[in-house]
Amino acid sequence: MAIEIERKFLVTGDGWRAAAHEVVPMAQGYLNDLAAMDTGAMKASVRVRIAGDAAHLNLKSRELGHTRQEFEYPIPVADARALLALSVGGLVDKRRHLVKVGGHLWEVDEFLGDNAGLVVAEIELADADESFQRPDWLGVEVTDESRYYNLALASHPFSQWSAQQRAGMAAP
């Protein structure tokens, strides 16, 4: 069983842009929706993602926090496009900027389309207690806030957030 230990943060400023060594365009959709997860009818999200020239089917357990079960399988891009057409909710379009900081790889997701204006950084760790260098562009941690999960952004995109929801985005 694959376990993912990931922490998620808002991003402040553009200091990460110059440090990015690769940018990967991504489109992803979900074959189940947030309501099925919230009601407990399903216990894992089912995602289809095209990232650059590759495509994957991904299943991730529904748990708040930094540790989840995750399974990912490569699939043909043509199959991924057909599955994206079956997605529930909207597609999540983003550019993933890869940035190395202090021996760790940060994935900075710059969202497009209905989620434009939102920028989130994620780091995967080998252990939940692993320490890491916090770059100066890193803002408040949102690991435990489900509204920042891509599944939630597909169902309730950033462009539809209320002023109150956006107010909670202030840096520490």
N, C-alpha and C positions, 0 to 999 in steps of 0.2 A: 504494500500500500504506500502510495506517495503522500508525503506530508509537506505542506507549504507553510513556511513561517515568513510572514510578510508584514511590514509596517508601512503605513500610508500617511503622507503629509501634504498639506497645502504648500504651494510654492509662492515665494515672495520675490518680486523683481525678475530680472532677466539674466542674472549672473551665470546661470547654468548653460545658457545658449552657446557661449564661446567654448565651453568645456565639452560639449557633446561631440563624441567621435563617430556617431552614426545616427541616422534618422530613418525610422521605418514607418511608412504609412500603414494604417490598420483600419479595417472595417470589421465590426463584429455584431452579431445578433444572438438572441436567445430563443430557444425552442420551448421554453416555459417562461412564465411571467412572474413578477414580483408577488402578485396576489397568491399564486400557488405556493410560493415559498413561505409567505407570511402566515397563511392559514395552516401550514404543516402538511398540505396535500402532497407536496414534493419536498424532499430533504436535500436536493442537490440542484444547482443550476446547470443547464446544458447549453453550452456556448459554441458557436461556430465563429472562427476568426480567420480572416485572410490578412497576413502580415507580409508585405512585400510580395515575393513570389511563392510563398508557402501558405498552406492552410492546415488548420487543426480543428478537431472536435475536442472540447474540454468539458469535464464534469468536475464541479467543485462543491463540497459540502457546504451547507448553509449554517454558518456559525459566525457570530460576531467575534471580533478579536483578531489576533495575529496568526493563529494556527488553524488550518483546515486540511481536509483530505482533498487531493487534487489528482486528476487523471487526465492525461492529454495524449491524443493520438493523431498522427499526420493523416490527412485525407487529400484526395486530388482537388485542385483549385476549382475545377468545374463542378464537383460535388458540393464544395463549400458555397459557391455562388447559388446553386439550386437550393441549398438549405437556408441561406440568408433570405431568399425569397419567401420562405415559410416562417420567418421570425415573428415572434409575438412582440408587440411594442415597436419602438423605433430602432434603427441601427445606431450604433455608437461608432462615429468616425473620429479618428485621432491620429496624431503624429507622435510616435514614441521616440524620444531622444535618449540615447544611451550615454551616461556620464559616469566616469570612474572617479571615485573620491576615496582616498585612504584605504585602498585595497578592496573596496566594495563597488559593485555596479548599481547605480541608480537608474531607474526607468522613469523618466519625466514625461508624463502624458499630457500633451497639449490638445485639448478637445476641440473639435470642429462642429459645424452644423448646429443642431439644437443645443449642444453643450458648449458652444464657443464661449470663451472667456474663463473657463475653468482649467486650471493647470494643477496637476497632482503628481507627486513623486512617490515612488514605491521602492523599497529595498527588501530583498529576500535574504534571510539569515539562516545559518546552519543550526542555530540554537536560539530559543526565545530570550535568553539572557545575554546574548552576544552583544558586545559593545561595538559602536561604529562612530565614525567621525561625522558630525553634523555640519554640512556645508552652510555658508552664510545665507544662501537663498532658501533654506528650509524654513517653512513656517510651522504652524500649529499641527499637531498630530491628529489625524482623523480616522485612525485604524478602526476604532469602535463605532464610527458613525456610518450606518448602513446607507445613508443617502448618497455617499461618495462611491459606493460599489457600482461597478459598471451595469449590473443587472438593474439596479435602481435608476441609473441614469438613462437606461433604455426605456423604462416605463414612465419616469418623471424627470425629463431632461432639465438641465440647469436653466434654460430659457424660461421655464415655467415656475421656477422657484419664487416664492414671495420675498418681499423686502426683508421680512423677519428671518427667513431661512438664509438669505445672503448675508445678513448682519452677523450671523454666527461664524462667518469666515474670517473674522479679524485675526491678525497675527498676534502672538502672545506679547 
